[in-house]
Amino acid sequence: MVTDRIDERRPRKRIRDRRRSTRIYYAGDHPPSFLAKWTSRIAIFAAAAAIVTAGLHRLSLLETPVALTIAYILIAAAGLAFLMAVVAALDIWVTGRQGAARVVCGAVVALGILAVPAGVWAMSLQWPAMNDISTDLAEPPEFTAAKDDRGPDANPIDYPGDRFAALQRENYPDLKSLVIPRTTEEAYELVMQAVAKLKLKTTLEAPPEDEDDAPGFVELTDHTPILGLTDDIIIRVLGEDKNSRIDVRSASRYGSNDFGRNAEHVRTILKEVAARYEASVPDPDKEAAAARKAKLKAEKGRGPASKANRRRPNLSRSDIRRELERRGSRQGSAGARGRDRPGAQFDE
């Protein structure tokens, strides 16, 4: 009975071994798998679409919300292509089928696309999470023209309040209002000169009014150099006694982190306005030095070696007249000797 059981088990074992031996461990002549084909296609398409989207947005041919939506879709597509490349690579490693070049290409391109948002996230950790900067934290200047330009998907137009104020005091303590001893009209003119020097595009210009004590406002827009994201800037010129106070506010339309760009806007504008003011103020030291230099030049007069001080000879003196007569007599005698020589000719 034992031998019968052994004999019954042997055919089953042979059948099981036969099934195991039919499994494909090497398939070098098989074409690339579905995942190997489409991982490179999806990755290359996502890379090309990202370049076209960035270019159209930089040229203002594509709105920012649409561009951001496309960017999110392309990032998801790059993540999918990378996962497909991993699975296809495992399949190639086990079976040995074709398609390794496609998998490597798809993985590299997908990682390149995913490296962009990863790098942006890593850079954002170095900056405070804020997108609105103002020199006046108690009463920040309010935007007027930017209200119509911001859509529902953009950041709120109102200043966030105490939360951003605390972050700004901690990270940007140098950003304060600029006070200059000028009237509001003169200060507003200095602001316009600074804006023209910086080549910023104005969207609103409202000069101050002395009758109503209304401050002056200038609204501007600026774009990031690579992606062309818009930043809204407003400058307020407010009169205080005999001085004028200049406040600047800069806010990003999109994104929760501005990477310090708004603070740089405020610094650049205030520095340029201060430079315009210093150029308009006369320097007493320079004026005194110029006056001293002019005085010394007048006292010194003309130098003895100058042509104006050279004395011309007086021809009325007897010795000079005699010398001229002597020279004339010498020339006359020399001419007479030349005529007496044979062969000498003179043109008449």
Secondary structure, 3 states (H helix, E strand, C coil): CHHHHHHHHHHHHHHHHHHHHCCCCCCCCCCCCHHHHHHHHHHHHHHHHHHHHHHHHHCCCCCHHHHHHHHHHHHHHHHHHHHHHHHHHHHHHHHCCCCHHHHHHHHHHHHHHHHHHHHHHHHHCCCCCCCEEECCCCCCCCCCHHHHHCCCCCCCCCCCCHHHHHHHHHHCCCCCCEEECCCHHHHHHHHHHHHHHHCCEEEEEECCECCCCECEEEEEEEECCCCCCEEEEEEEEEEECCEEEEEEEEEECCCCCCCCHHHHHHHHHHHHHHHHHHHHCCCHHHHHHHHHHHHHHHHHCCCCCCHHHCCCCCCCCHHHHHHHHHHHHHHHHHHHHHHHCCCCCCCC
